[in-house]
Amino acid sequence: MAKLMGNLRITANPGSEGVRPHFEVVFVPYAGRLNTRPVKANSYDDLVSLLMELKFGEDDATRWAGKARSQGVILINSCERTDTLLREKGLLA
C-alpha cells in the first residue's frame, strides 16, 4: 500500500458527433512511470461523486468540479493517495 504523489488533471470534453459530453480525470504522477488511465465522469454530479470517492471533502469536490465545468481544464496539485485507492477507482492499471 504505497502512497503516490501527483496531480489530478480534469478535462471537460464538450462532446462532438457520436460522443456525449463528459469529464476526463487522469492521475499524473510526479515521478516514475506508471500505467495511468483516464476515467470518464458523464456528468457534473458523477464528477463530484468521483472526487469524493478519491477522499476529497464535499466542499472541495464541488469547487473543483465547478472550476472544471467553467474553465475546461484544471490541475489539482499535490494529490497524495494510495495506489490501491487509485486502482479501485480505475486511475491506475
C-alpha positions in Angstrom: 0.0 0.0 0.0 2.4 2.7 -1.3 1.4 6.3 -1.4 1.7 8.1 -4.7 2.1 11.8 -5.2 1.0 13.6 -8.3 -1.6 15.9 -9.9 -5.1 15.2 -10.9 -5.9 16.6 -14.3 -9.6 17.1 -15.1 -10.6 18.0 -18.6 -14.1 18.9 -19.7 -15.0 17.4 -23.1 -18.0 19.2 -24.6 -18.7 16.3 -26.9 -19.0 16.0 -30.6 -20.7 13.9 -33.2 -21.2 10.5 -31.6 -19.5 11.4 -28.3 -21.5 12.7 -25.4 -20.2 15.5 -23.2 -18.1 14.2 -20.2 -15.3 14.9 -17.9 -12.0 13.1 -18.1 -9.9 12.6 -14.9 -6.3 11.5 -15.1 -3.7 10.9 -12.3 -0.3 12.4 -13.4 2.5 11.1 -11.0 5.3 13.4 -10.1 8.0 10.7 -10.6 8.2 7.3 -12.1 6.5 5.6 -14.9 3.1 4.4 -14.0 0.4 2.9 -16.3 -2.3 5.5 -15.7 -5.7 5.5 -17.4 -8.3 8.2 -17.8 -11.6 7.9 -16.0 -14.8 9.4 -17.5 -17.5 11.1 -15.5 -20.6 11.5 -17.6 -22.0 14.5 -15.6 -21.1 17.2 -13.1 -22.7 15.0 -10.3 -20.7 12.0 -11.4 -17.5 14.1 -11.2 -18.3 15.3 -7.7 -19.0 11.7 -6.6 -15.7 10.5 -8.1 -13.8 13.2 -6.3 -15.5 12.4 -3.0 -14.6 8.7 -3.5 -11.0 9.9 -4.0 -11.1 11.3 -0.5 -11.8 15.0 -1.2 -14.3 16.7 1.0 -17.8 17.6 -0.4 -17.0 21.3 -0.5 -13.6 20.8 -2.3 -15.1 18.3 -4.7 -17.9 20.7 -5.6 -15.4 23.6 -6.0 -13.1 21.6 -8.3 -16.0 20.2 -10.4 -17.3 23.7 -10.8 -13.9 25.0 -11.9 -13.6 22.2 -14.4 -17.0 22.9 -15.8 -16.3 26.6 -16.3 -12.6 26.6 -17.2 -12.3 23.4 -19.3 -9.0 22.1 -17.9 -7.8 22.2 -14.3 -5.0 20.6 -12.3 -5.3 19.6 -8.7 -1.8 19.7 -7.4 -0.1 17.7 -4.6 -2.6 14.9 -4.5 -1.3 12.1 -2.3 -3.3 8.8 -2.5 -2.6 5.1 -2.0 -2.1 3.0 -5.1 -4.9 0.7 -4.0 -7.4 3.5 -3.9 -6.3 4.8 -7.4 -6.6 1.2 -8.8 -10.0 0.8 -7.3 -11.2 4.0 -9.0 -9.7 3.0 -12.3 -6.9 5.6 -12.4 -4.1 3.0 -12.4 -3.9 -0.1 -14.4 
